Amino acid sequence: MDTTEQQISQWFATHMEHTAQAATTVAPQIEPAADAFVSTLLQDGKLITCANGNANILAQYFCTALLNRLEQDRPALPAINLGADATTYSAICRDNRFNDTFSRQVRAIGKPGDLLFVVVDDGHKANLIQAIQAAHDREMQVVVLSAREKSDITSLLHPEDHEIALNNLDPADATPLLLMIINTLCRLVDAKLFGG
C-alpha cells in the first residue's frame, strides 16, 4: 500500500472512530430534539434554520427533506432556511450588518411557537448568537446541532432548548456526522408524525 492509500485508509478509520464515539455520546440528545420538532409542527409552528458557510448546505438539506421528503411520501412540512435567500443575505451584509443576517429575518418571520434550528460546524458565530437571541425574544424554542461542546452558544440556551454537540471535531470531520444526525432527526420526525 502506498503512502496515499495509507492516508485514505487512515481517514476512513478516523471517520469510523468518530462515528462510534458520536453513537454513544449524542444518541441520548437526538430524540428530545426530534420531539421538539414534532411538537412545533403539531402546534402549527414552522422550523426555521440557519447556519454559516458549509454548514448552510446541511441546513438546506434538512429543509428540503422536510418540505419534500426523506424516504417516504407524506405531506410537506414547513421549514425555511434563512441562508438560502442569497439576495436578502447579501443585502443585509452590504449594509454592514453581517451579525444581523439571521436575527433580522428571525424577527421578521418568526413567531411564538416556531422553532429555530441552528447548525454550527465552526467559524464565525456572532450572527448565529444574535439569531438565537432574536428567537428567544420571539418566544421561539431553539435546537442547536454543533461540532463542538461547550461553545459560546451553549450558554445562551434556555432550559427548554436542546443541543446536540459532537466532541470538538473540526468541520471536515464533523460534516458527515452532522449529516447523519440530520438524517436521524428527519427519520424520527417522519416516524413520530406518520408512522413507519
Summary of the structure (lengths in Angstrom):
residues: 196
radius of gyration: 17.0
end to end distance: 44.5
largest distance: 58.0
contacts: 646
relative contact order: 0.18
helix: 56%
strand: 12%
